[in-house]
Amino acid sequence: MTRTLPSRFSLRLLPLAVAAGLAVSAAAAFASRIKDVAMVEGGRDNQLVGYGLVVGLAGDGDSNAGTTLRSISNLLARYGVNVAPDQIKGKNAAAVMVTADISAFLKSGARIDVTVASMGDAKSLQGCVLLQTPLLGADGRVYAVAQGPVAIGGFSGGAGGAGGATVQKNHPTVGVISNGAIIEREIPTRIVTDGRMRLLLQNPDYTTAARMADALNQRWTDSARATDAATVLVKVPADYTGQEVAFLADLGTTEVTPDSLARIVINERTGTIVATATVRISQVAISTGSLTITVSNSLGVSQPNSFNNSGQTVVVPSTSTTVNETKGGFQIVQELPTIERFAAALNALGVSTRDMMAIFQTLKRSGALQAELIIN
């Protein structure tokens, strides 16, 4: 058994783009369209949810759960078949939850995708069909109806259990029905109030909001005003009165250069590090090294004297431990104005991805990292 423990703060790094998994965003030198960084208030999506039944599971359904059996009994009663729940075998059916997002401006008759997920102990939803399921909004009203065959994009097969083998691809108890729901009721939306509309930034930032207002005022004088970090209030110009859709089309193509916060995001599960171009590092002195402890186990045999018939052969375990500590030394890293130059300095020193994560965490604690550090 070998255990490696960090003993000093490290500043060696493998090439960032290849081995270290550090993605450095480019400087915010390119403008984006307003339609890509903001949305119009009132044009939001809404969530729908419903409870339903899937059938045709070939014995992989719920194991006669009371909820599923009562649902089957109630369903049959709608068609004039009265059967008590205890008289039903429901291995080919399963209770599921159906979810969907309905976009703004969708009209009655339009279709949307739905996600179907088992809520019981069904083994798989492979080959099943969802029966007609009403989808409700947060207000309890039905906005869509879903039905159709479920595609799970995988499979599950094998005997399972003790001594058995099971092969599984993807997640067999969650599936999708493409265009599986029909819109029955349009969600009312209103994007213009008293000749004004509100743009909501996807990533709230005071600088971006101010830049967006300036860009709009350059095209339409005194038409926009940033009210906070996430909102820009826009007045519909007189030339566009009654043509708000045309104004939104022109507004959406207006370009603005969004600002980004100094931020480093670390995902320890995947070894991924993403840093924005605005990250700054102060001058620091860093030492590198690692401590490796190796523990090896071996078994020996103690054989009794052949003249002593009463003795027994005994297995004797033995353990040896060695410690290896690599040498490190302080290295001065000058103040670097950009993350690109800091990345180049790290590449010249070369450490593992995990050591690099420790670098950023220690830099943050020392106050030398002028950026927000997020660890997932």
Summary of the structure (lengths in Angstrom):
residues: 376
radius of gyration: 31.7
end to end distance: 28.5
largest distance: 114.7
contacts: 1102
relative contact order: 0.19
helix: 20%
strand: 38%
